Amino acid sequence: MERPELLYFIGIGGIGMSGLARYYRRRGATVAGYDRTPSELIGQLRMEGIEVQFDENPAIIPEEFRNAPPEKVLVVRTPAVPVTSPLLAYWESRGVRILKRSEVLGLVTRDRPTIAVAGTHGKTTVSTMLAHLLTSGGVRCNAFLGGISVNYDTNVLLNDDATVNVVEADEYDRSFLRLYPTEAIITAMDPDHLDIYGTAEAMYAAYGEFAALVQGKLLVHERIRPHFAQDLPNVTTYALDATGQPRAENIRVQDGAYRFDLVAEGHVLKDLELGMPGRHNVENAIAASAMALALGVPPDRLRKGLATFQGVSRRFEVRARTAKSVFIDDYAHHPAELEACIRSVRELHPGRKVTGIFQPHLFSRTRDLVLEFGKSLALLDELILLDIYPAREEPIPGITSRWMLEYVPMMNKTVCTKENLLPLLRARNVEILLALGAGDIDRLVPGIAALINEQG
């Protein structure tokens, strides 16, 4: 069933699931699905003709799906949906084929050459940047992204004449091992998802398996090169301070923007401007640019593409700026991401007080990486710690934000509920304010931005 006619997505509101739903709808399939709560993304799906239900009652599944022969229907599920879901039970009783999201994305990557971007952090920005560089550079592509591209206001770019796919390759649940990558980028391999892998070594081994799937160019960050077999002939490394190429040189901040020279694919491009702030995003730009040049983007169009790249929603996104304050929203939820974000903020705003609101994501990640979180968060001048966002997990006894706070070696720190956050901020004089985390902290961002603007 490479071209299913009827697709039903359980968890359709997820960033990866919704992208696949849109892809198959665009290809003429009938698409419907379920999610727990409405969202702006689901509203867009419904406007595109995709029916979404918010109740797990199988009786309200669209009639066309319930009456169709089982072989005509493909059900796609996300690992976040519990196996006890009544909808899963219904489709299993019907004998319908049920695949994980990663398996369906794997089917899509068989259709045309695919560039897969993996890494414990940076992959969403790099894949979105690469998709923009290709699109603006005249290379037609489909792109399945793990965030909302600010340039295109969507998580999926679709082109009926696409010659390549760009996909975000997720290591969670070993999903990236389902893909068929022609080329790939690996941005980072900091220990994460130890609830899945058990040990960092097991996670590194999975990345090794992913690397072995890559048929062509494999671009990896220099610091993770030692994790791969030395005899892999297709590996090229990149880094800010690399001695070979691709690399960036002469990195500087000018008029609030990062500028740098790029040495890649036999080109030396001087004085490039990156539209997205953050020194770590210069590093991301090295990888995306090198791959874009290798895929045929002309250097002059690459220059324009970098300057016009507006980033990804909730990736170092400035949400309010006044005469005395700047409010930045970032998805950072791993210690390495937090450190990169905070250091970039300090480089852009030297000498100013930095306050961070952090919502830890997952009890297991908080427990496993608490020492690393403490070191990263201590780079702030002031920390406001929200309760842990559980996502797919049940609470772990003793693992709380108040417990975590003890591991952050700084003076100005406090635990706060979401309900008390705005009153707390109103009473403080914030200069640079960061909202950090991958849970539901994004729902607080509009209110925080309004407060910052109100205070002038």
N, C-alpha and C positions, 0 to 999 in steps of 0.2 A: 504494500500500500504506500507507494512513493508519492502519489498525488491524491490524498484523501478528499472526498466530496463534502463530508460533514465532520467538523471538528468541534469538540466540546472541551473547554479548558476549565479545570478545577483549580482556582486560584488565579483567575485571568487578570486580576489587577496588579500582579507583580510586574516589575520592570522587564524581566526577561520573557515572561509569559505573554504580556500584552504585545511585545514586539513580534512574536511568532504569530499571534492571532491576527495582527494587522497584515503580516506577510501573506498568510494563506487567504485572507479575505481579498487582498489585492489580486491574488491569482485565481479568483473566481469561486473559491469554496464558500460554503455556508458555515458561519462561525457563531458560536454562542458560549456561554460559560457562567461560572459562579465565583463570587468573592464575598467575603464577610461584610465589608462596608463600602459605601460609595466613596469615590475619590474623583479628583479632577481628571485623572488619567482614564478612569472608567467612563466618565462623562464623554470624553473624546471617542472612546470605543463605540459607545452607543450612538453617537452622532454619525459614525462611519457605518452604521447598519449592523452592529454586533449586539445581540441581545444578551443582557447580563442579569442574573438573578442573585438576590442577597439572602435567600432562604435555602437551606439544604434539602428541602422537600423534593424528592424526585418527581412528584406529580406535576410540578410547575416547570419542568424541563420542556422546552419548545416541542410542540406536537410533531413537527417534522423529524426531530431526532428520536422521539419515543417510538414512532411508527416505522422508522427506517430499519431495513435488515441490518443485523450486527456488523456484517462485513463492510457496510457503507460508512460506518462511524469510526472515528479515531478519537479516543479520549486522551488528553494531555494533562498530566498532574505535576504539581510542584512538590518537592520533598517537604515543604512546610505544611502541607495538608496531612492531617493524621490519618492513619490507616483505618480508623473507625468511622470515617466520613460516610454518612448515608448515601451520598452521591457515588462514592467509589463502590459501595456495596451494591447499589442498583446496577451500575454498568458491568460489574463483575458477574452479576446474576444473568445479565443479558448476553454474556459471552463476547463483549466488545473488546477490541484490542486497546490496552491502556499502556501508554508510554510516559516516561519521565520527560520533563522539558529538555533535558540535555540530550536525550536520545533523538528527539524531534529536531533539535538544532543540528545534531549530527547528520540527519537526513538532508537538511538544507545545505550543509557544507559539501555534500557530494555533487551538487548541481553544477558548481563552477569553482575555479581556483579560490582558495580561502586563506586570508591572513588572519591568524588567531593571536589575540593579545592576552597573555596570562600574567599573573603576579599577585602577591598578597596585597599590594597597594599600587596605585598608578595605572592599573589596566583600563579603568573607565576613561580617564583623561586621555591616555595614549590612543585608545581605539577611537574615541570621538574626534580627537585631533587628526588622526590619520584619515578618517572618513571625510573630514572637512577638506584636508589637503588634496585628497583624491578628487572629490567632487568639484572643488574650485579650480583644480588643476587639469580638469578635462578627462579624468579616468572614471568611467561610469562604475558605480558600485552600489551594492546593497550593504547596509550596516545594521548590525544588531548590537545595541549599546546597553550598558548597565546604568545609564543615567539619561537625563533629559538634556540634549544639546541645546545650548542657548541660541546658537545660530539658526537652528531649524525648528526649535520648540517641539522636539519629538525624540523618542528613544529608538526610532528605527527609520533608516533612509532606504527608500525603495525606488529602483529604477528598472523599468521593463527591459532595458537594453544593457543591464549590468554585465560587466566582464569579470568582476571579482566580488567576493564577499569580504567584509570586515566583521569579525565577531569577537566579542569579549569571552574569553575562555575562563570559566569559573572553576577554581579548585575545590570549592565546597562539594561534599558528597562525591568527589572524584569526577565531577561532571565533564571536565575538559578531556577526559580520556575517551569520550564518545565522539570527538570531532575528527575531521579529516583535513588537517591543516596543510596547505601547500608551503606557506611561509609563516613564521611566528616571531613574536617578541615576548620575552620574559623580563618583567621590570624588577621584580623583587621576590625573595623567598623567606621572609621573616616568619618564624613559627606562628601559626594561626590554625584555627579549626582543629585543635587538638582533641576536641570531643569526637571528631570523625577519625583522625589519624592516630591518636594515642601518643605518638612521639614526633618530635621534629624530624627525626631521621626517616620515619615513614612518609611524612609529607614530602621531604626531599626526593625520596624514591619515586613518588607519584609524579613529581615534576620531571624526573628522569624518563619515566614512561611517556609523558607528554612530548618531551623533546625528541624521543625516538620516532614519534609519529610524523614529524615534520619532514617533508620531502625536499624543500628548497632551503632558502636562507633562514637561519635561526639567529636572531639578534638578542643577546642577553646582556644584562647589566654586568659590568666588570667584576663587581664584588661577589656575584654568584657563579662566576665562571668555574671556580674550583669544584663546584658540586656536580659538574658534568664530565663524562668520560673524556679524557684528553684526546681521544682519537676520533671524536665527532668532527667530520671535515667541514660541516656547514655552519659552524658557530662563529659569529663575529661579536665582539664585545663593544660596549659603548659606556661612556661615563663623562661627567663634567671635566674631570682631570685626567682623562685617558691620554696615553701617549700615541696610540694609533688613531685610526678613524673607524667609525664616526666619533667626533668630539666637538665640544664647544670651547672657544677661546675668547679672551677679552670680554668677559661677562661683567656687565655694569648696570646700574639703575640710572636712568636718565628721564627726567620729567615724569617720574612715577611709573615708568615702564622698563622692563628688562630688555637689554640689547646685547647681542653677542655675535661672534663670527662662528660659522659652521664649516667644519671640514668633513665631508662625507661623499662617498661614491665618486671620488675623483674631482669633486668640486670644492672650491673655497668661496663661500658666500659671506661677504663682509657686512657688518652692521645690520643684522636682521633684528626686527622688532617683534616681540611676542605680545599678542593682544591680551593674554591671560597672565595675571601676576603670580609671583612665587618663584624662587630660585629652583625649587624642585620641579617646577613645570618647564624650566629651561632644559633640565635633564630629560623630561618626558618628550620635549620637542626634538631632542637629538634623535631619539628612537623613531618617532613618527616621521620626521623629515627624511632620515636615511631610507626608511622603507618606501616612502612616497617617491623619492628620487629613483630608487631601484625599480619601481613600478611604472616609471615613465613620466612623472610630473616634471615639467620644465622648471629650471631654477628660478626664473623670473616669476612664474606663477606660484611657486613654493613661497617665495618672499611675501607675496601679497596674501597668500593663504594664512601664513603665520600671523601677520599683522591684523588680519580680520577675524581670527579665531577668538570667539567670545567665551569659550569654556563650557563647563557643564554645570547645570543647576546644582547648588550645594557643594561645589568644589571651589573653595576660595572665592566665594561670590560676595561682592560688596552689596549689602542690602540697605544701608543708610550711611550718609556722609553729611556731617554738619561742620560748622566752624570749629567745634571743640571735640567732636567724636566721630569715630568710624566704626561701623558694625559689619563684621564679616561672618558669613555662614559657611561652614565646611563640614563635609561628611566624615571627616577623620574619626576612626574608631579603633585604630590599632596604635600602639605606642610609637612605631616608626612614622606613621602618618601624622600623629599629633606633634612629634618633634619637628618634622619637616614644615608643617603649617606654622607653628609658633616661631621657628627661626626665620622663616620668610617674612612673617609679620614684623619681626624686630628689625630686619634689614630694610623693609619699606618704611617703617615708622620709628627710626632710631630715637632713643631717649624718652619714649612715651610709655605710660603705664598700660600694661596689657592684662585685661581681665578675661578669663575663660569660663564659659558655662559648659560643662561636660556631662553628657548622659552616657554612662557605660552601656555597652551592648553585649548581652549574654552573660549569665552567671558564670559559665565555664571559662569564657575568655577572661573575665575579670579575675577569677581565681588563678588561672594558669599564668597570667602575665602581670600580676599586681605589682611586682617590683619594677618592671619596665614601665608600667603606667605611671608609677610614682616619680620616676626620673624624668619622664617627658612632661608631666603636668607641672613639675617643680620649675620648669622654664618660664611659667607664667609669673606675673606679679601678684595675682589674686585669682583664686579658684572658687567657683560655685559648682558644687557637685550635685547633680540630680540623682534620683533613684535609678537603679539598674533597670534597663529595658529588657524584658525576658525573651521577646521574640518567640522562638519555637520551644523554649525551655521551661521546665518547672523550677521553682526556687531551690537553691542549694543552701541548707542550714548554715548560718553564720556568714554567708557571703552577701554582704550588703554594702551600700555606698559609705555608710558610717565606718564599717570595717576597713574599706579601701582607703578612706581618708587618712588613716593612721600611717599609711605607707607613702604618703606624699610629704617629702621633707621641706615644708615651707610654713610660714607663719599665717599668712592671710588666706585662710581656707575655711569653707563652711559647707554643710549639706543643706539643701533646700528642696522643698516640694515644688512641683510644677505650678501649683496654685499660688504659692507665695513668691514666685520668681519676680513678677513685675513689681510688686510692692518693694521687694528687696532692691531691685535695680533703681527704682525711683528715688530711693533714699541714698544712693551712692553716686559719686562723681566719676563716671567711667570715661576713659579717653579712647582706648582701642578695645573693643568688645568682640569676643569670638563666641559663636555658638558651635559646639563640636559634638558629633555623634551621629549614629546611623539608625537610631530608633524613631520615636515620634517627636523628637525635639523640633523637627521642621514645622510642626503645627504651632509652635510658640513663636516662630520667627517673625511673622507679620506683626504680632503684637509688640514684640521687642523693637522692631524697626519703627513702628509708629511712635513708641515712647522716645526713642533716640531723636527722631525728627521733632517731636513735640518739645523736647528739652533744648533743642537748638544746638 
